[in-house]
Amino acid sequence: MKKLNIALILMGCSLFNTSLTRQAQAGVFNIPEFVEQKSWSVGLEPEATFTSGGSFSNTVKFTYGIASLSNLQVGLGTGSGTRGFRTGATYTFDFIPDLEGQIGAGLAMQAYYYKMQAAVGQTEMTLYPYLHKQFSSGAISSWDPYIALPFGMALSAGAYHTISQLVFGSYFQTSKNFGINGEVGMNMKGADTYISGGITYRD
């Protein structure tokens, strides 16, 4: 009887933790597009997810160049379905600049808070290693494909789970100040599968 009781308790804990696992995670969007020191950009990222019942969101992201190799980005948005209000910040260290004959590489450290269904909050802390390479397609136009592997931890209601994704996308510089991007994120563990796009204005 004692062994049966322990098994039932463990099963109950397992079910409890599963119910708390809510898939989320912010997109890469314009993280690889480095902003020079004391310059800034602002972008709007619409996103559609295909896990946890599906959802649609819009997030505004403001990026500022705080040093020669680092950017700080803050985001604020809302959405439908499993994810509602969200806000957070991202620090990017662009340790290998994208130069001629060299692939650019960087690491972003991100923390985001989401208001989930049933008034449950979820905080995500993730690392975003990424690679990208810009190709010129005109005097002021270019395209910049990137790949990223976001991974980290999501905390909700006293429980946590690990999250990871594989992300492919490309940024298209369409004029001196404007660019657009498209992106696909694939769930690897505890995260969302999604498609997103968006537009960015750079000063």
PyMOL commands that set and color helices and strands:
alter all, ss='L'
color gray80, all
select helices_A, chain A and resi 2-20+117-119
alter helices_A, ss='H'
color red, helices_A
select strands_A, chain A and resi 40-49+55-67+70-79+83-96+104-116+121-132+135-136+142-148+151-156+159-173+178-189+194-202
alter strands_A, ss='S'
color yellow, strands_A
deselect
rebuild
show_as cartoon
